[in-house]
Amino acid sequence: MIDDQKIARINELAKKKKTEGLTDNEKKEQKKLRDIYIKSVRENLRSQLSNITFVDAEEPLTDEQKKHVEALSDKLGKEYREVHEKGN
């Protein structure tokens, strides 16, 4: 998982790149941080995908399955809001 400091640094370097440009060391740092970020996103996606259960549309969900779907939906919604509130 990537921490807030690394995300802030990625954003700082992106802004600096647009305004004044980056040194060679900063370009290397930016690439390294982006690679870490992409790896983290992929790991999170794999984790979420591995928890998906396919349900036969013709069979109704059990109460336990409904609770599981609601819990996952709540978790994903919370994670989405956290990421997008930090970006604003």
ChimeraX commands (.cxc) that place a marker at each C-alpha (Angstrom):
marker #1 position 0.00,0.00,0.00 radius 0.5
marker #1 position 1.26,3.43,-0.84 radius 0.5
marker #1 position 1.21,6.04,1.91 radius 0.5
marker #1 position -0.02,9.62,1.78 radius 0.5
marker #1 position 3.52,11.03,1.82 radius 0.5
marker #1 position 4.43,9.20,-1.38 radius 0.5
marker #1 position 1.22,10.31,-3.09 radius 0.5
marker #1 position 1.90,13.89,-2.03 radius 0.5
marker #1 position 5.43,13.64,-3.43 radius 0.5
marker #1 position 4.09,12.22,-6.74 radius 0.5
marker #1 position 1.75,15.19,-7.00 radius 0.5
marker #1 position 4.50,17.64,-6.03 radius 0.5
marker #1 position 6.80,16.29,-8.73 radius 0.5
marker #1 position 4.01,16.36,-11.32 radius 0.5
marker #1 position 3.30,19.99,-10.54 radius 0.5
marker #1 position 6.98,20.90,-10.63 radius 0.5
marker #1 position 7.38,19.11,-13.97 radius 0.5
marker #1 position 4.68,21.33,-15.47 radius 0.5
marker #1 position 5.99,24.58,-14.02 radius 0.5
marker #1 position 9.76,24.43,-14.04 radius 0.5
marker #1 position 10.85,20.97,-15.09 radius 0.5
marker #1 position 12.59,18.17,-13.21 radius 0.5
marker #1 position 16.23,17.33,-12.65 radius 0.5
marker #1 position 17.46,13.90,-13.72 radius 0.5
marker #1 position 17.33,12.72,-10.09 radius 0.5
marker #1 position 13.75,13.98,-9.73 radius 0.5
marker #1 position 12.77,12.17,-12.95 radius 0.5
marker #1 position 14.18,8.94,-11.53 radius 0.5
marker #1 position 12.37,9.52,-8.23 radius 0.5
marker #1 position 9.12,10.26,-10.07 radius 0.5
marker #1 position 9.39,7.03,-12.08 radius 0.5
marker #1 position 10.16,5.00,-8.96 radius 0.5
marker #1 position 7.19,6.51,-7.08 radius 0.5
marker #1 position 4.85,5.98,-10.03 radius 0.5
marker #1 position 5.95,2.35,-10.28 radius 0.5
marker #1 position 5.22,1.87,-6.57 radius 0.5
marker #1 position 1.81,3.53,-7.01 radius 0.5
marker #1 position 0.90,1.38,-10.02 radius 0.5
marker #1 position 1.99,-1.78,-8.19 radius 0.5
marker #1 position -0.20,-0.80,-5.24 radius 0.5
marker #1 position -3.22,-0.17,-7.48 radius 0.5
marker #1 position -2.73,-3.53,-9.21 radius 0.5
marker #1 position -2.43,-5.37,-5.88 radius 0.5
marker #1 position -5.61,-3.73,-4.59 radius 0.5
marker #1 position -7.47,-4.58,-7.78 radius 0.5
marker #1 position -6.30,-8.20,-7.68 radius 0.5
marker #1 position -7.39,-8.45,-4.06 radius 0.5
marker #1 position -10.84,-7.07,-4.86 radius 0.5
marker #1 position -11.23,-9.29,-7.91 radius 0.5
marker #1 position -10.23,-12.38,-5.95 radius 0.5
marker #1 position -13.11,-11.69,-3.56 radius 0.5
marker #1 position -15.74,-11.58,-6.30 radius 0.5
marker #1 position -18.23,-14.41,-6.25 radius 0.5
marker #1 position -20.30,-15.10,-9.31 radius 0.5
marker #1 position -23.93,-15.74,-8.54 radius 0.5
marker #1 position -26.42,-17.53,-10.77 radius 0.5
marker #1 position -28.93,-14.85,-11.77 radius 0.5
marker #1 position -31.77,-17.35,-11.66 radius 0.5
marker #1 position -31.19,-18.24,-8.02 radius 0.5
marker #1 position -32.03,-15.60,-5.40 radius 0.5
marker #1 position -29.29,-14.50,-3.03 radius 0.5
marker #1 position -29.28,-15.87,0.48 radius 0.5
marker #1 position -29.34,-13.43,3.39 radius 0.5
marker #1 position -25.67,-14.19,4.03 radius 0.5
marker #1 position -24.79,-13.42,0.39 radius 0.5
marker #1 position -26.76,-10.17,0.53 radius 0.5
marker #1 position -24.87,-9.09,3.67 radius 0.5
marker #1 position -21.57,-9.96,1.99 radius 0.5
marker #1 position -22.43,-7.91,-1.12 radius 0.5
marker #1 position -23.55,-4.96,1.02 radius 0.5
marker #1 position -20.35,-5.11,3.09 radius 0.5
marker #1 position -18.17,-5.13,-0.03 radius 0.5
marker #1 position -20.16,-2.29,-1.54 radius 0.5
marker #1 position -19.78,-0.23,1.64 radius 0.5
marker #1 position -16.04,-0.96,1.79 radius 0.5
marker #1 position -15.45,0.00,-1.85 radius 0.5
marker #1 position -17.59,3.11,-1.50 radius 0.5
marker #1 position -15.64,4.20,1.57 radius 0.5
marker #1 position -12.29,3.61,-0.15 radius 0.5
marker #1 position -13.47,5.53,-3.23 radius 0.5
marker #1 position -14.63,8.50,-1.14 radius 0.5
marker #1 position -11.38,8.55,0.86 radius 0.5
marker #1 position -9.25,8.62,-2.28 radius 0.5
marker #1 position -11.33,11.27,-4.02 radius 0.5
marker #1 position -11.77,13.51,-0.97 radius 0.5
marker #1 position -7.98,13.62,-0.53 radius 0.5
marker #1 position -7.58,14.64,-4.16 radius 0.5
marker #1 position -9.85,17.68,-3.73 radius 0.5
marker link #1:1,2 radius 0.2
marker link #1:2,3 radius 0.2
marker link #1:3,4 radius 0.2
marker link #1:4,5 radius 0.2
marker link #1:5,6 radius 0.2
marker link #1:6,7 radius 0.2
marker link #1:7,8 radius 0.2
marker link #1:8,9 radius 0.2
marker link #1:9,10 radius 0.2
marker link #1:10,11 radius 0.2
marker link #1:11,12 radius 0.2
marker link #1:12,13 radius 0.2
marker link #1:13,14 radius 0.2
marker link #1:14,15 radius 0.2
marker link #1:15,16 radius 0.2
marker link #1:16,17 radius 0.2
marker link #1:17,18 radius 0.2
marker link #1:18,19 radius 0.2
marker link #1:19,20 radius 0.2
marker link #1:20,21 radius 0.2
marker link #1:21,22 radius 0.2
marker link #1:22,23 radius 0.2
marker link #1:23,24 radius 0.2
marker link #1:24,25 radius 0.2
marker link #1:25,26 radius 0.2
marker link #1:26,27 radius 0.2
marker link #1:27,28 radius 0.2
marker link #1:28,29 radius 0.2
marker link #1:29,30 radius 0.2
marker link #1:30,31 radius 0.2
marker link #1:31,32 radius 0.2
marker link #1:32,33 radius 0.2
marker link #1:33,34 radius 0.2
marker link #1:34,35 radius 0.2
marker link #1:35,36 radius 0.2
marker link #1:36,37 radius 0.2
marker link #1:37,38 radius 0.2
marker link #1:38,39 radius 0.2
marker link #1:39,40 radius 0.2
marker link #1:40,41 radius 0.2
marker link #1:41,42 radius 0.2
marker link #1:42,43 radius 0.2
marker link #1:43,44 radius 0.2
marker link #1:44,45 radius 0.2
marker link #1:45,46 radius 0.2
marker link #1:46,47 radius 0.2
marker link #1:47,48 radius 0.2
marker link #1:48,49 radius 0.2
marker link #1:49,50 radius 0.2
marker link #1:50,51 radius 0.2
marker link #1:51,52 radius 0.2
marker link #1:52,53 radius 0.2
marker link #1:53,54 radius 0.2
marker link #1:54,55 radius 0.2
marker link #1:55,56 radius 0.2
marker link #1:56,57 radius 0.2
marker link #1:57,58 radius 0.2
marker link #1:58,59 radius 0.2
marker link #1:59,60 radius 0.2
marker link #1:60,61 radius 0.2
marker link #1:61,62 radius 0.2
marker link #1:62,63 radius 0.2
marker link #1:63,64 radius 0.2
marker link #1:64,65 radius 0.2
marker link #1:65,66 radius 0.2
marker link #1:66,67 radius 0.2
marker link #1:67,68 radius 0.2
marker link #1:68,69 radius 0.2
marker link #1:69,70 radius 0.2
marker link #1:70,71 radius 0.2
marker link #1:71,72 radius 0.2
marker link #1:72,73 radius 0.2
marker link #1:73,74 radius 0.2
marker link #1:74,75 radius 0.2
marker link #1:75,76 radius 0.2
marker link #1:76,77 radius 0.2
marker link #1:77,78 radius 0.2
marker link #1:78,79 radius 0.2
marker link #1:79,80 radius 0.2
marker link #1:80,81 radius 0.2
marker link #1:81,82 radius 0.2
marker link #1:82,83 radius 0.2
marker link #1:83,84 radius 0.2
marker link #1:84,85 radius 0.2
marker link #1:85,86 radius 0.2
marker link #1:86,87 radius 0.2
marker link #1:87,88 radius 0.2
view
